[in-house]
Amino acid sequence: MWRKLLLSAAVSVPVAWAGASLAAAAPTILTEKPETHHVPATLTLLEQTPFYTEPDTIVHAPDGVLTPQTVEVIEGEPGWVTNANWFKINTWLGERWIYTYPGLIDVKPPETVTLLQDTPIYAEPDESGPPTAVLSPQEVKVTGAEKQWFLRKSYPEPSKQWLKIQTSWAGEQWIHLPLEQVGSVQTIDRYTYHMASPLYNSPIINPAVYPDMAGNGIVHETGEFVTPAGTSYRIETESGPKWTLNRGRTVHIKTEPVQLKVPTPLFDIPWPYQEKEPKLLQPQTITSLGKIEPEAGFGNPREGTWYHVRIGNEEGWINKTYADPEDAKATEDSVKLGSDMTRLYRYPGSYVSLNSTVIAPQVVPALAYWDDPESRQRWYQIDSFMGKGWFPIDPRMDRILVKGHEHDLQVARQQGYYAQVGIKDQQLYEGDQKVGYAENNQYYFSLKYLASRLSYRIEGPTQDGTVTMRDWHGYSFEVRSGEMTAVTSWNNGSQRTINLLSPVQKMNGELYLSERDMSMMLGATAVHEQQGRYIQLSKMDYDVMEPLLPETIDGDMLQMSAYLYDTNLSGPNVTVPYSGYYIYDTGQEENFDGAGASSNAKDPVPISYDSAVFEYGNARKVKPGPNRLTAVFKVGQRIVWQRDWEPAANYEKAKLNVSHPPNDPMFQYSDIELEQPQQGFIETGNKAIHTQGIVKRALGDGLTIKAEYWDGKAFVSDGETEAPFEQGRFSQDLTLQHGEGLYRISLLSEFHVVHSSTKGPIASWYVRYKP
């Protein structure tokens, strides 16, 4: 029997939050090709019926409406007798979908029916008179039926239907059959696995008769009785043929090698939820006697293949889904569990409980992790008092503590605030209220409306026209009509000027921000419905796990990381506020030594179906001694967290830094190996600083050695000299010009960037000169 599991598209009507969207759930339907009794080949529509491009009445508007007519079916759901049903049909526009109800369609009766018991026949569809005759069990040809013969007329009593049949000796006659008996017996030949199936002597089920029960095992199915109301199956037993309503899982009897790369449980039956602890088979290659593969509509489609195996005197079933994944990765990370109870499972992705084990909130060291490729859920394995177990990470409650970064900043989305804005005639509406407009291919949103829907407090305007938007966690920004800048602050502290992408607009006494500026300044996401009917707005609150900010810094470089747990959304119909982790010199417009405050983001790592972890790194120069710094985490320009602190840099622990050119012909410089110095900090009483090394690849004729002196505020120029290349080497002294103190020595190489040539540092170290 042909079956197809169809996932209809689900893109529109999203509920979005900072960097993410949750689309409306798509219906999952199981369809079959037209086949007698299961899915009709044609349908007669009794009323006007909308038709669709996709089988979804929520997201997709109908393409049109069909008048009452007969249509050809390409595929459909088999439950059409009792349930609302999807059918794919042929139309003048090509293949389309219709959604029908049993009472609004008519279907031709089956061409043949198998009579399972003695059946009276009548000249007319009327049982009040005597029958023409009684037919013994046999197959008869059907030539007609009462209108909508498949509809039940009574509940819960059996509903009988009138069918017209052709006889060889009495012409056309009528039979009156229960709907469950309007079917035919078909011969099949397959092996299936049954678990405790009720067995009957006939496909006509008598609820008053208690059935026999089949044990767990592989059986031979030889026939099926197929009706529009359901199917029963004939199987061979020691007591002869029996019938069951249960559809067994197909077993493919075929030997094949199966390689086990990890210890794999051996189950008594192809079912993992067993009280008995299964035996573990060690990694090896074994021969399978048969297998059960996933079938659409039967069992768990994600559980993979069950293999029937025999090892010595033991027989059973194995399934790689119910074992540690072969592609699980070892880890030294830990997880901080935030849920009141975290359940442990034997195998990731299976939800087979580890003896009902739950653990309380705590930090647990992980042994391994595994990313489910289908659900994108990340699982971690730990050691527990009940043995090794797995749990799925909860992005709202749990925190991954990366080894070496256990005390870094962690930010996770929590509750959200949402709004849906309709689009009509270049205006934005919520209900009948106008909340924005379109101009020059941009949408503008009322600040007053945004404040009311996205959990902001609006203040002003003041005498100079300033309007302040303030959230409930410390962030605020100020704007004025016509200006291209906004001013942000945290807890009414130091301010920072932000450039906007469009001027602030004013209309009827209200200020309006463009969509991109709205997203950036409020930290909100805008998702446009594909057909352009509305825009979904969302803003998230965030839970912050405070970092342990370093009090001292070894060397001249501060490196910090932050982790954001959020949804990952991008696309042409989405406006997303991109997040970042920034480090500024406190209260300064420019950072020390040209150090950038910018944040570098790695590719997001999915950890659940709708969430990912974003890692942000920040590396910047710091000056010797105390540094007044401000660390900021922002969603767009919205400040989620900010702290001031004063770490002290110890240059005596600076590392020698030598850069090597990338594999990029457009961005090249000299590639060297330093022989002297060999460390990042040197104390000396000699004013002559010696440098030498090997030239592995030269760009230009040599290097420049540059010295800078620390004057207590900045490194100032002290002098420089050339170090020419000679026979693949360089060796040169540089004399310090200032007196006692701290110096930075840099090696500069000629750089080739596209079509320009300049000089830049490729190595640096520090010297403390004391005569």
C-alpha positions in Angstrom: 0.0 0.0 0.0 1.4 3.4 -1.0 1.7 5.9 1.8 3.2 9.3 2.0 3.8 11.4 5.2 3.3 15.0 4.2 4.4 18.0 6.2 2.6 21.1 4.9 4.4 24.4 4.7 4.4 26.6 7.8 6.1 29.9 7.3 3.6 32.7 8.1 1.8 33.8 11.2 5.1 33.6 13.2 5.5 34.6 16.8 8.9 36.1 16.9 11.4 37.2 19.6 14.8 38.8 19.5 16.5 37.0 16.7 13.8 34.3 16.3 10.4 33.2 15.0 8.0 30.5 16.1 5.9 29.7 13.1 2.4 28.2 13.3 2.6 24.5 13.6 2.2 22.7 10.3 -0.3 19.9 10.2 1.1 16.4 9.5 -1.0 14.3 7.2 -0.7 10.7 6.1 -1.9 10.2 2.5 -2.4 7.2 0.2 -2.9 6.8 -3.6 -6.5 6.0 -4.6 -7.2 2.3 -3.8 -10.4 0.4 -3.4 -12.0 1.0 0.0 -9.2 3.2 1.4 -9.1 6.3 -0.8 -11.7 6.9 -3.6 -10.5 7.6 -7.1 -13.2 10.3 -7.6 -15.2 12.5 -5.3 -18.5 14.3 -5.9 -18.6 17.6 -4.2 -22.1 18.5 -3.0 -21.4 22.1 -2.1 -18.9 24.8 -3.1 -15.5 23.8 -1.9 -12.3 26.0 -1.5 -9.1 24.6 -3.0 -5.5 25.4 -1.8 -1.9 25.1 -3.0 -0.9 23.4 0.3 -2.9 21.3 2.7 -3.3 24.1 5.3 -6.4 26.3 5.9 -4.7 28.5 8.5 -1.6 29.8 6.7 -2.7 29.6 3.1 -5.7 31.5 1.6 -7.7 29.5 -0.9 -6.7 29.7 -4.6 -10.4 29.6 -5.6 -13.7 27.8 -5.0 -15.0 24.7 -6.8 -18.7 24.5 -7.7 -20.5 21.1 -7.0 -18.9 18.6 -9.4 -17.0 15.3 -9.6 -13.2 15.6 -9.2 -10.3 13.2 -9.8 -8.3 12.2 -6.7 -4.5 12.0 -6.8 -4.0 11.1 -3.2 -5.8 11.6 0.1 -6.1 10.7 3.7 -7.8 7.3 4.4 -10.1 8.5 7.2 -12.6 10.2 4.9 -15.6 8.1 6.1 -15.7 9.6 9.6 -13.3 12.6 9.6 -12.7 15.8 7.9 -10.1 15.0 5.2 -7.5 16.4 2.8 -7.5 15.2 -0.8 -5.2 16.3 -3.6 -7.1 16.6 -6.9 -6.7 17.7 -10.5 -8.0 21.1 -11.4 -7.6 23.5 -14.4 -4.8 25.1 -12.4 -3.0 21.9 -11.8 -2.8 19.8 -8.7 -4.6 21.4 -5.7 -5.8 20.4 -2.2 -9.4 20.4 -0.9 -10.6 19.9 2.7 -13.8 17.9 2.9 -16.3 16.7 5.4 -18.1 13.3 5.1 -21.5 14.9 4.8 -20.5 17.3 2.0 -19.2 14.6 -0.5 -20.5 11.5 -2.2 -18.3 8.6 -3.3 -19.0 5.7 -5.6 -19.4 2.3 -3.8 -16.6 -0.3 -4.2 -16.8 -2.4 -7.3 -16.9 -5.7 -5.3 -17.8 -6.7 -1.8 -16.9 -10.0 0.0 -19.9 -11.4 1.9 -18.6 -12.9 5.1 -21.8 -14.7 6.1 -25.1 -15.7 4.7 -26.7 -12.5 3.4 -30.3 -11.9 2.3 -30.9 -10.2 -1.1 -33.9 -8.0 -1.9 -35.5 -6.8 -5.1 -35.9 -3.3 -3.5 -33.9 -1.6 -0.7 -36.6 -2.6 1.8 -36.4 -5.3 4.5 -40.1 -5.3 5.3 -40.9 -8.0 2.8 -39.3 -11.5 2.3 -35.9 -11.7 0.7 -35.5 -12.9 -2.9 -32.9 -15.4 -1.7 -30.0 -15.8 0.7 -26.4 -15.7 -0.6 -23.7 -17.8 0.9 -20.3 -16.2 1.6 -18.8 -15.1 -1.7 -17.6 -12.1 -3.6 -20.3 -10.1 -5.4 -20.2 -7.3 -8.0 -21.6 -3.9 -6.8 -23.5 -1.8 -9.3 -24.9 1.0 -7.1 -25.7 2.2 -3.6 -27.9 4.5 -1.7 -26.8 8.1 -1.7 -23.9 8.7 0.7 -23.9 5.1 1.5 -20.8 5.5 3.8 -22.5 7.8 6.3 -23.4 6.3 9.7 -27.1 6.7 10.5 -26.9 5.6 14.1 -24.5 5.6 17.1 -23.2 3.5 18.7 -25.3 0.7 17.1 -24.0 -0.6 13.8 -25.2 1.4 10.8 -26.4 -0.6 7.8 -26.0 0.5 4.2 -27.9 -0.5 1.1 -25.8 -1.7 -1.8 -27.1 -2.9 -5.3 -25.4 -6.0 -6.6 -25.5 -8.0 -9.8 -26.5 -11.7 -9.7 -26.3 -14.1 -12.6 -29.8 -15.5 -12.1 -31.9 -12.8 -10.4 -30.5 -9.6 -12.0 -29.8 -6.6 -9.8 -30.6 -7.1 -6.2 -30.1 -5.2 -2.9 -28.1 -6.2 0.2 -28.2 -4.4 3.6 -24.7 -4.6 5.2 -23.2 -2.9 8.3 -20.6 -0.4 7.1 -17.8 -2.5 8.8 -18.7 -5.3 6.4 -18.6 -3.2 3.1 -15.2 -4.5 2.1 -13.3 -7.2 0.4 -10.8 -9.9 1.3 -7.4 -9.4 -0.4 -4.6 -11.9 -0.5 -1.3 -10.7 0.9 2.0 -12.4 1.7 4.2 -10.6 4.3 5.7 -11.2 7.7 4.9 -8.8 10.5 5.8 -8.4 14.2 2.8 -8.4 16.6 2.8 -7.7 20.3 -0.1 -9.1 22.3 -2.7 -8.7 19.5 -6.3 -9.9 20.1 -7.2 -12.7 17.7 -10.7 -13.5 16.3 -12.1 -16.3 14.1 -13.6 -13.8 11.6 -13.1 -10.2 10.5 -16.7 -9.7 11.8 -15.8 -8.7 15.4 -18.3 -9.8 18.0 -17.6 -7.6 21.1 -19.4 -10.1 23.3 -16.7 -12.8 22.5 -13.5 -12.5 24.5 -10.6 -12.9 22.0 -7.6 -15.1 22.2 -4.3 -13.2 22.6 -1.2 -13.6 20.4 2.2 -13.6 22.0 5.0 -11.4 20.9 6.6 -12.5 17.7 6.9 -12.6 14.0 3.8 -14.0 12.2 2.8 -14.6 8.6 0.0 -12.4 7.3 -1.9 -13.9 4.4 -4.9 -11.7 3.9 -6.7 -8.5 4.9 -10.3 -7.5 5.0 -10.4 -3.9 3.8 -13.4 -1.5 4.4 -13.7 2.3 4.3 -14.2 2.0 8.1 -10.9 0.1 8.7 -8.9 -3.0 8.0 -8.5 -6.4 9.8 -5.6 -8.8 9.1 -5.5 -12.6 8.7 -2.5 -14.3 10.2 -1.3 -17.9 10.5 -1.3 -19.4 14.0 -0.8 -22.8 15.5 -4.6 -22.9 15.8 -5.1 -22.0 12.1 -6.0 -18.7 10.5 -7.0 -15.9 12.8 -8.0 -12.3 12.4 -6.8 -9.2 14.2 -7.5 -5.5 14.0 -3.9 -4.7 14.8 -1.6 -3.9 11.9 1.7 -5.6 12.6 5.0 -4.0 11.7 6.5 -5.3 8.5 9.5 -7.6 9.0 11.9 -7.9 6.1 13.4 -11.4 6.3 16.9 -10.9 5.0 20.3 -11.5 6.4 22.8 -8.6 6.4 25.8 -7.5 8.4 25.3 -4.9 11.1 28.3 -3.1 12.5 28.1 -2.0 16.1 30.6 0.8 16.9 29.4 1.4 20.5 28.0 -0.9 23.2 24.4 -1.6 22.1 21.5 -3.1 24.2 20.0 -6.4 23.2 16.2 -6.2 23.7 13.8 -9.2 24.0 11.3 -7.5 21.7 11.5 -4.5 19.4 10.4 -2.2 22.1 12.8 -0.2 24.3 10.5 0.5 27.3 11.2 -2.6 29.3 11.7 -3.0 33.0 14.5 -5.5 32.6 18.0 -4.1 32.2 19.0 -5.2 28.7 22.3 -6.9 28.0 24.9 -4.8 26.3 26.6 -6.2 23.1 30.1 -5.0 22.7 31.3 -3.3 19.5 31.4 -6.0 16.8 29.9 -6.9 13.4 26.9 -9.3 13.7 24.5 -10.8 11.2 20.9 -9.7 11.2 18.2 -12.3 10.4 15.6 -9.6 9.5 14.7 -6.0 10.2 11.8 -3.7 10.9 12.2 -0.3 9.2 10.2 2.8 10.1 6.8 3.0 8.3 4.8 6.2 7.9 1.9 6.0 10.2 3.1 3.1 12.3 5.2 3.4 15.5 7.8 6.1 16.0 9.1 7.2 12.6 12.3 8.5 14.2 13.3 5.4 16.1 15.3 3.9 13.2 15.7 0.3 12.2 15.2 -2.7 14.5 17.5 -5.7 13.6 16.6 -9.3 14.6 19.8 -11.0 15.7 20.9 -14.3 17.3 24.1 -14.6 19.2 24.9 -18.1 20.5 21.8 -19.2 22.3 20.4 -15.7 22.7 18.0 -14.1 20.4 16.7 -10.5 20.4 16.5 -7.1 18.8 18.9 -4.2 18.5 18.4 -0.7 17.4 21.2 1.9 17.2 18.7 4.6 18.2 18.5 3.0 21.6 22.3 3.2 22.4 24.8 5.9 22.8 25.1 7.7 19.4 28.1 6.7 17.4 28.7 10.4 16.6 28.5 11.6 20.2 31.4 13.9 21.2 33.4 13.8 24.4 33.5 17.0 26.3 35.0 18.6 29.4 32.2 21.2 29.7 29.8 21.3 32.6 26.1 22.2 32.7 24.4 24.3 35.3 20.9 22.8 35.7 18.2 25.3 36.4 15.0 23.3 36.4 13.5 22.0 39.7 13.8 18.5 38.2 15.9 17.3 35.3 15.0 13.8 34.1 17.7 11.4 33.0 17.2 9.0 30.0 19.1 5.9 28.9 19.7 7.1 25.4 19.5 10.6 23.8 16.5 11.3 21.7 14.6 8.3 22.9 13.1 9.5 26.2 13.6 6.0 27.7 13.8 6.8 31.4 16.9 5.9 33.4 15.0 4.1 36.2 12.8 7.3 36.7 15.9 9.2 37.8 15.6 12.9 38.4 18.2 15.3 39.7 17.9 18.7 41.4 19.4 22.0 40.3 23.2 21.7 40.4 26.4 22.0 38.3 27.1 18.6 36.6 30.3 17.7 34.7 29.4 16.3 31.3 31.0 13.3 29.7 29.7 13.7 26.2 27.2 15.6 24.1 25.1 14.8 21.0 23.2 17.0 18.6 20.1 15.4 17.2 20.2 16.1 13.5 16.4 16.0 13.1 15.1 17.9 16.1 18.4 20.0 16.6 18.1 19.2 20.3 21.4 18.9 22.2 21.8 16.2 24.7 24.4 15.8 27.5 25.6 12.6 29.1 26.6 12.6 32.8 27.4 10.2 35.6 24.6 9.9 38.1 23.9 7.8 41.2 21.9 5.5 38.9 24.7 5.2 36.3 25.3 7.1 33.0 22.3 9.0 31.7 21.4 11.7 29.1 19.3 14.8 29.4 18.1 17.4 26.8 19.4 20.9 27.4 16.7 23.4 28.3 17.8 26.8 26.8 15.6 28.8 29.2 16.7 27.1 32.4 20.1 25.5 31.8 23.5 27.0 31.2 26.4 25.4 29.4 29.7 26.1 31.2 32.4 25.8 28.6 35.7 24.7 30.1 37.9 27.7 30.7 34.9 30.0 30.4 32.8 28.8 33.3 32.5 32.3 34.7 31.8 34.2 31.5 28.6 36.2 31.0 25.5 34.1 30.1 22.3 35.7 28.7 19.1 33.8 28.0 15.7 34.8 26.6 12.8 34.5 28.9 9.2 35.9 28.5 8.3 37.9 25.4 6.1 40.8 24.4 4.3 40.6 21.1 2.2 42.7 18.8 0.7 42.1 15.4 0.3 45.1 13.0 -2.0 45.0 10.0 -1.0 46.6 6.7 -3.6 48.4 4.6 -3.2 51.2 2.0 0.3 52.1 3.2 -0.9 52.4 6.8 -0.2 50.2 9.8 -3.1 49.3 12.1 -3.9 47.4 15.2 -7.6 46.8 14.9 -9.0 50.2 14.0 -6.1 52.1 15.6 -3.5 53.6 13.3 0.0 52.8 14.7 2.3 53.6 11.8 2.7 54.1 8.1 4.8 53.4 5.0 7.0 55.9 3.2 9.8 55.5 0.7 9.6 51.7 1.0 10.1 51.9 4.8 7.6 51.3 7.6 7.5 53.7 10.5 6.1 52.8 14.0 4.6 55.1 16.6 6.8 55.2 19.7 3.7 55.5 21.9 2.3 52.3 20.4 5.7 50.4 20.7 5.9 51.4 24.3 2.5 50.1 25.1 3.0 46.7 23.4 6.7 45.9 23.9 7.0 46.8 27.6 8.6 50.2 27.5 7.7 53.4 29.4 7.5 56.6 27.3 8.4 60.0 28.8 8.1 63.4 27.3 8.3 65.3 25.1 10.4 67.8 27.2 10.6 71.5 26.2 13.3 70.7 23.7 11.2 67.9 22.2 13.1 65.0 23.7 11.2 61.8 24.1 12.6 59.0 26.3 11.8 55.3 25.9 12.7 53.4 29.1 12.5 49.7 29.8 12.1 48.1 33.2 15.6 46.8 33.6 17.8 50.0 33.4 18.0 50.7 29.6 16.7 53.9 28.1 17.2 56.0 24.9 16.3 59.5 23.9 15.3 60.8 20.5 14.1 64.1 19.0 12.1 64.8 15.8 14.1 65.2 12.6 17.4 64.0 14.2 19.6 61.1 12.9 20.9 60.2 16.4 19.7 58.6 19.6 21.3 58.8 23.1 21.4 55.6 25.1 22.1 55.1 28.8 22.1 52.5 31.5 20.5 53.2 34.9 20.7 57.0 34.0 24.5 56.8 33.9 26.9 57.6 31.2 25.4 58.2 27.8 26.4 57.0 24.4 25.4 58.6 21.0 24.0 56.2 18.4 23.6 57.0 14.7 20.2 56.1 13.3 19.5 54.9 9.8 16.6 57.3 9.2 15.5 60.6 10.7 13.0 60.5 13.5 9.6 61.4 12.1 6.8 63.4 13.7 3.1 63.2 12.9 0.1 64.5 14.8 2.3 65.2 17.8 3.8 61.6 18.0 7.3 60.5 17.1 7.9 57.6 14.7 10.9 55.3 14.2 11.7 53.4 11.0 11.5 49.6 11.2 15.3 49.1 11.2 15.8 51.9 13.8 12.9 50.5 15.9 14.5 47.0 15.8 17.9 48.4 16.7 16.9 50.8 19.5 14.2 48.6 21.2 16.0 45.3 20.6 12.9 44.0 18.8 12.3 41.7 15.9 9.9 42.4 13.0 8.7 39.5 10.8 6.6 40.2 7.7 3.9 37.8 6.7 4.7 36.4 3.3 1.6 37.8 1.6 2.2 41.3 3.1 -0.9 41.4 5.2 0.7 42.1 8.6 3.9 42.4 10.6 4.7 40.5 13.8 6.7 42.5 16.4 8.4 40.9 19.4 10.7 41.9 22.2 12.2 39.5 24.8 13.2 39.8 28.4 16.5 38.2 29.3 17.9 36.4 32.3 21.5 37.2 33.0 24.0 35.0 34.8 26.6 37.5 36.0 30.2 36.9 34.9 33.2 36.9 37.3 35.1 39.9 35.9 38.9 39.5 36.1 40.7 41.7 38.7 44.1 41.2 37.0 45.1 40.7 33.4 48.3 38.8 32.4 49.9 40.8 29.7 48.5 43.5 27.4 45.4 41.7 26.1 42.0 41.3 27.7 39.9 38.4 26.3 36.4 37.9 27.4 33.4 35.9 26.1 29.6 35.9 26.5 27.0 33.3 25.6 23.5 34.2 24.4 20.6 31.6 24.3 18.2 32.8 21.8 16.4 31.9 18.6 18.2 32.1 15.3 16.2 33.8 12.6 17.1 35.4 9.3 15.6 36.0 5.9 14.4 38.7 3.5 11.1 39.2 5.5 12.8 39.6 8.9 14.4 42.6 10.7 16.6 41.3 13.5 18.5 43.2 16.1 22.0 41.7 16.1 23.5 41.2 19.5 27.0 41.8 20.8 29.4 41.9 23.8 31.4 45.2 24.0 34.2 46.5 26.2 34.8 50.3 26.4 37.1 52.5 28.3 34.8 53.9 31.0 33.5 57.4 30.1 35.9 57.7 27.1 35.0 58.4 23.5 38.0 56.5 22.3 39.5 53.3 23.7 43.1 52.9 24.8 45.7 52.4 22.1 43.0 52.2 19.4 41.5 49.1 21.0 38.1 48.3 19.5 35.0 47.7 21.6 33.4 45.6 18.9 32.1 42.1 19.4 33.0 39.1 17.3 30.3 36.4 17.0 30.9 32.8 16.1 28.3 30.8 14.1 25.3 29.9 16.3 25.1 26.4 17.7 21.6 24.9 17.7 20.6 23.4 21.0 16.9 22.9 20.5 14.3 23.1 17.8 13.9 26.8 18.2 17.1 27.9 20.1 20.8 28.3 19.6 23.8 29.4 21.6 25.6 32.5 20.2 29.2 32.9 21.4 30.6 36.4 21.4 34.3 37.1 21.9 36.0 40.4 22.7 39.8 40.8 22.7 41.3 44.3 23.3 44.5 46.0 24.4 44.8 47.2 28.0 47.3 49.6 29.4 49.8 48.8 32.2 48.4 49.0 35.7 44.8 49.9 36.4 42.2 50.1 33.6 38.7 51.6 34.0 36.6 49.5 31.7 32.9 49.1 31.0 31.5 45.7 29.7 28.2 45.9 27.9 25.9 43.3 26.4 23.5 44.6 23.8 20.6 43.3 21.7 20.7 45.8 18.9 21.5 49.0 20.8 19.3 48.0 23.7 21.5 47.4 26.8 20.7 44.2 28.5 23.6 44.2 31.0 26.4 46.6 31.8 29.1 46.7 34.5 32.1 49.0 35.3 35.2 47.6 36.8 39.0 48.3 37.2 41.2 45.3 36.3 45.0 45.8 36.6 47.2 44.6 33.7 50.5 42.9 34.5 52.7 43.3 31.5 55.4 41.1 33.0 53.3 38.1 32.0 52.8 39.3 28.4 53.1 36.6 25.8 55.3 36.9 22.7 52.9 37.5 19.8 54.1 36.6 16.2 51.5 36.8 13.4 51.7 34.6 10.3 50.1 35.6 7.0 46.8 33.9 6.1 46.3 31.9 3.0 45.0 34.9 1.1 47.0 36.3 -1.9 45.3 39.7 -1.5 46.4 40.1 2.1 50.1 39.2 2.6 53.1 40.2 4.8 56.4 38.7 5.7 56.4 35.4 7.4 59.1 35.1 10.0 60.3 32.9 12.9 61.8 34.9 15.8 65.0 33.6 17.4 65.4 36.5 19.7 63.5 37.5 21.8 61.7 34.3 22.9 59.4 35.7 25.5 56.9 38.5 25.7 58.6 40.5 28.5 62.2 41.2 29.0 64.0 43.1 31.8 67.4 44.5 30.8 70.0 47.1 31.7 71.2 47.4 28.1 69.7 50.1 25.9 70.5 48.2 22.8 67.6 45.8 22.0 68.6 43.0 19.7 66.2 41.2 17.4 67.0 38.4 15.0 65.2 35.6 13.2 64.5 33.6 10.0 62.6 34.9 7.0 60.3 32.1 5.8 58.7 34.3 3.2 59.6 37.9 2.4 57.5 40.8 1.4 59.7 43.8 0.7 63.4 44.2 1.6 63.1 44.0 5.4 61.4 44.8 8.6 61.0 47.9 10.7 61.8 47.7 14.4 59.8 50.3 16.3 60.1 51.3 20.0 57.4 53.1 22.0 57.8 54.4 25.6 55.1 54.3 28.2 54.6 57.8 29.6 52.0 56.8 32.2 49.0 57.5 29.9 49.9 56.1 26.5 52.7 54.5 24.5 54.6 57.3 22.6 57.1 57.0 19.8 60.7 56.4 20.9 62.4 55.6 17.6 62.7 53.0 14.9 65.3 51.3 12.7 65.3 49.1 9.6 66.2 45.4 9.8 67.1 44.3 6.2 66.7 40.8 4.9 70.0 39.1 4.1 70.1 35.5 2.8 66.8 34.6 4.5 67.6 36.1 7.8 67.5 39.4 9.7 69.5 40.7 12.7 69.4 44.2 14.1 69.9 46.3 17.2 67.6 49.2 18.3 68.8 51.7 20.8 66.2 53.0 23.3 66.0 56.8 23.5 64.1 57.5 26.7 65.5 56.6 30.1 64.3 54.0 32.6 60.8 52.6 32.1 58.5 50.3 30.1 58.9 50.0 26.3 56.8 48.2 23.6 58.9 46.8 20.8 57.1 46.0 17.5 58.2 44.4 14.3 56.5 46.0 11.3 56.3 44.3 7.9 55.2 45.7 4.5 51.6 44.7 4.0 49.9 44.0 0.7 46.2 44.7 0.8 44.4 44.6 -2.5 46.3 47.4 -4.4 47.9 49.4 -1.6 51.1 48.8 0.4 51.6 49.9 4.0 53.4 48.7 7.2 51.8 47.0 10.1 52.9 45.0 13.2 53.5 41.3 12.9 55.2 40.8 16.3 55.4 42.7 19.6 56.9 42.3 23.1 57.7 44.5 26.1 61.0 45.6 27.6 61.6 47.1 31.1 64.8 49.1 30.9 66.6 49.7 34.2 70.2 50.9 34.0 
